[in-house]
């Protein structure tokens, strides 16, 4: 690092429901962030989002916080940071099953978890045409994983990088396969957002293609 060059800062916010092992899961990536030149700040409270000085100093926010509620000043701080250019990245329920009472949060992320109707199942993740051409995912192969297959409601403002087909089984009420997004990017104000539905636990996050997807996503989102 040359004299006068500033260090980028990454804030990792983790907590909420322990079923998604927020500490162990984020620990899978803090070393990578440090090795990539970030000063890594780890917070176990959403209060960090209300700290305007901290939020204004960041390049990237990585969140793993399942369920729970976010206070108005915390959400405002998060939203203002992202719209001003701070990147946001996360996976699975740590971003998509968070703060359900704050609908503006889901609007900002461009998707919300509704169900994983068949529990833990083997399924295929397929990169889209946009994903094959996107700098974030170019060259990554389609892959198989056994995990929760998230049913996500989403909108058309995101760039969907990868998908999976949720196929109805006998007794299921939906009439045909639903092609659900698995990974996407999104512009919100000046900020970049990267989301994947994968990453239920540490074993999932160690899948080589998923791990590469998330590390690339964090770097892509960071300003």
Phi, psi and omega per residue, in radians:
X1 nan 2.247 -3.106
X2 -1.407 2.813 -3.140
X3 -1.050 2.319 3.117
X4 1.526 -0.126 3.119
X5 -1.375 2.214 -3.107
X6 -1.459 2.635 3.107
X7 -1.597 2.293 3.076
X8 -1.268 2.558 -3.095
X9 -2.008 2.362 3.080
X10 -2.067 2.201 3.085
X11 -1.743 2.152 3.061
X12 -1.860 2.037 -3.135
X13 -1.947 2.139 -3.022
X14 -2.451 2.598 3.138
X15 2.731 -2.692 -3.101
X16 1.358 -2.620 -3.080
X17 -1.041 2.255 -3.044
X18 -1.348 -0.188 -3.128
X19 -1.071 -0.388 3.101
X20 -1.727 0.282 3.047
X21 0.704 1.092 -3.032
X22 -1.056 -0.609 -3.134
X23 -1.236 -0.911 -3.116
X24 -1.111 -0.648 -3.114
X25 -1.170 -0.797 3.133
X26 -1.227 -0.513 3.086
X27 -1.071 -0.389 3.093
X28 -1.136 -0.312 -3.008
X29 -2.150 -0.201 -3.110
X30 -1.139 -0.668 3.099
X31 -1.119 -0.696 3.084
X32 -1.071 -0.774 -3.131
X33 -1.091 -0.768 3.117
X34 -1.077 -0.747 3.137
X35 -1.180 -0.368 3.120
X36 -1.553 0.091 3.027
X37 1.738 0.144 3.134
X38 -1.574 2.493 2.822
X39 -1.412 2.052 -3.023
X40 -1.728 2.192 3.098
X41 -2.000 2.137 -3.112
X42 -1.908 2.218 3.132
X43 -2.203 2.392 3.105
X44 -1.806 0.388 3.142
X45 -2.489 2.532 3.067
X46 -1.289 -0.147 3.137
X47 -1.028 -0.443 3.126
X48 -1.005 -0.582 -3.118
X49 -1.130 -0.408 -3.129
X50 -1.558 -0.007 -3.136
X51 -1.576 1.691 -3.021
X52 -1.079 -0.667 -3.128
X53 -1.129 -0.784 3.108
X54 -1.098 -0.855 -3.052
X55 -1.097 -0.622 3.136
X56 -1.246 -0.247 -3.108
X57 -1.634 -0.021 -2.953
X58 -1.582 2.700 2.918
X59 -1.805 -0.489 -3.001
X60 -2.650 2.482 2.978
X61 -2.070 2.224 3.026
X62 -2.023 2.117 -3.059
X63 -2.038 2.376 2.967
X64 -2.397 1.495 -3.054
X65 -2.454 1.760 -3.082
X66 -1.587 2.348 3.099
X67 1.092 -2.800 3.132
X68 1.391 3.101 -3.138
X69 -2.105 2.667 3.084
X70 -2.063 2.331 3.129
X71 -1.236 2.754 -3.062
X72 -1.043 -0.772 -3.118
X73 -1.204 -0.502 3.084
X74 -1.210 -0.786 3.124
X75 -1.138 -0.737 3.119
X76 -1.036 -0.712 3.119
X77 -1.114 -0.713 3.110
X78 -1.138 -0.836 -3.111
X79 -1.100 -0.759 -3.130
X80 -1.132 -0.654 3.108
X81 -1.106 -0.814 -3.113
X82 -1.139 -0.823 -3.108
X83 -1.141 -0.404 3.113
X84 -1.454 -0.193 3.067
X85 2.231 -0.074 3.102
X86 -1.266 2.314 3.119
X87 -1.303 2.724 3.135
X88 -2.381 2.297 -3.132
X89 -2.496 2.608 3.090
X90 -3.090 3.094 -3.033
X91 -2.468 2.668 2.941
X92 0.920 -2.525 -3.082
X93 -1.185 -0.276 3.134
X94 -1.143 -0.283 3.007
X95 -2.166 -0.633 -2.999
X96 -1.558 -0.290 3.085
X97 -2.068 0.830 -3.116
X98 -2.189 2.503 2.924
X99 0.958 0.861 -3.041
X100 -1.103 -0.404 3.131
X101 -1.348 -0.206 -3.124
X102 -1.853 1.576 -3.007
X103 -1.180 -0.461 3.117
X104 -1.134 -0.467 3.082
X105 -1.119 -0.820 3.124
X106 -1.141 -0.634 3.077
X107 -1.045 -0.765 -3.108
X108 -1.110 -0.728 -3.107
X109 -1.351 -0.412 3.106
X110 1.460 0.224 3.114
X111 -2.963 2.702 3.100
X112 -2.502 2.374 3.086
X113 -1.205 2.370 3.065
X114 -2.068 -0.581 -3.094
X115 -2.973 2.783 2.824
X116 -2.210 1.492 -2.826
X117 -1.079 -0.425 -3.059
X118 -1.973 0.212 3.126
X119 1.216 -2.484 3.129
X120 -1.425 2.028 -3.084
X121 -2.453 2.688 2.994
X122 -1.360 2.395 3.084
X123 -2.717 2.901 -3.079
X124 -1.754 2.388 3.004
X125 -1.881 2.173 -3.060
X126 -2.093 2.240 3.098
X127 -1.362 2.403 -3.100
X128 -1.364 3.042 3.043
X129 -1.055 -0.711 3.101
X130 -1.119 -0.668 3.129
X131 -1.169 -0.676 3.134
X132 -1.126 -0.509 -3.100
X133 -1.659 -0.224 -3.044
X134 -1.391 2.441 -3.133
X135 -1.039 -0.512 -3.101
X136 -1.187 -0.654 -2.977
X137 -2.085 0.017 -3.117
X138 -0.975 2.273 3.102
X139 1.544 -0.168 3.109
X140 -1.338 2.387 -3.100
X141 -1.506 2.649 2.921
X142 -0.994 2.633 -3.094
X143 -2.627 2.842 3.101
X144 -1.863 2.541 3.129
X145 -2.591 2.634 3.020
X146 -1.961 1.988 -3.049
X147 -2.964 -2.944 3.001
X148 -1.293 2.343 3.129
X149 -1.801 1.798 -2.977
X150 -1.317 2.276 2.916
X151 -1.572 2.064 -3.040
X152 -2.167 2.346 2.959
X153 -1.588 2.310 -3.023
X154 -2.490 3.042 3.094
X155 -2.167 3.115 -2.991
X156 -1.568 0.068 -3.131
X157 -1.431 -0.211 -3.136
X158 -1.607 2.719 3.002
X159 -1.704 1.905 -3.091
X160 -1.421 2.104 -3.085
X161 -1.626 -0.522 -3.088
X162 -2.635 2.653 -3.100
X163 -2.412 2.965 2.973
X164 -2.536 2.649 3.119
X165 -1.753 2.125 3.058
X166 -1.642 1.859 -2.993
X167 -1.606 2.292 3.130
X168 -1.183 2.460 3.044
X169 -1.854 2.949 3.119
X170 -0.932 2.245 -3.134
X171 1.644 -0.236 3.097
X172 -1.262 2.495 -3.044
X173 -1.447 -0.246 -3.115
X174 -1.520 2.457 -2.907
X175 -1.444 -0.287 -3.078
X176 -2.682 2.888 -3.125
X177 -0.992 2.465 3.073
X178 -1.842 2.131 3.108
X179 -1.497 1.850 -3.059
X180 -1.716 2.480 3.056
X181 -1.201 2.501 3.100
X182 -1.972 -0.536 3.107
X183 -2.626 2.455 3.110
X184 -2.673 2.814 2.996
X185 -2.039 2.812 -3.059
X186 -2.759 2.427 3.029
X187 -1.717 2.249 3.105
X188 -2.333 1.827 -2.961
X189 1.123 -2.297 3.097
X190 -1.561 -0.040 -3.040
X191 -1.667 2.590 3.055
X192 -1.778 2.430 -3.135
X193 -2.121 2.352 3.025
X194 -2.191 2.263 -3.110
X195 -2.350 2.441 2.893
X196 -2.316 2.522 3.115
X197 -1.368 -0.249 -3.100
X198 -1.382 2.908 3.042
X199 1.891 0.699 -3.113
X200 -1.037 -0.615 -3.121
X201 -2.707 -3.096 -3.061
X202 -1.060 -0.694 -3.128
X203 -1.049 -0.739 3.085
X204 -1.063 -0.796 -3.055
X205 -1.153 -0.332 3.100
X206 -1.546 -0.063 3.017
X207 -1.041 2.220 -2.964
X208 -1.024 -0.695 -3.123
X209 -1.269 -0.702 3.105
X210 -1.146 -0.740 3.114
X211 -1.043 -0.747 3.111
X212 -1.134 -0.710 3.114
X213 -1.026 -0.800 -3.100
X214 -1.226 -0.739 3.132
X215 -1.118 -0.721 3.068
X216 -1.105 -0.713 -3.132
X217 -1.088 -0.704 3.109
X218 -1.111 -0.787 -3.140
X219 -1.151 -0.665 3.121
X220 -1.110 -0.718 -3.081
X221 -1.263 -0.573 -3.015
X222 -1.127 2.449 3.087
X223 -1.551 nan nan
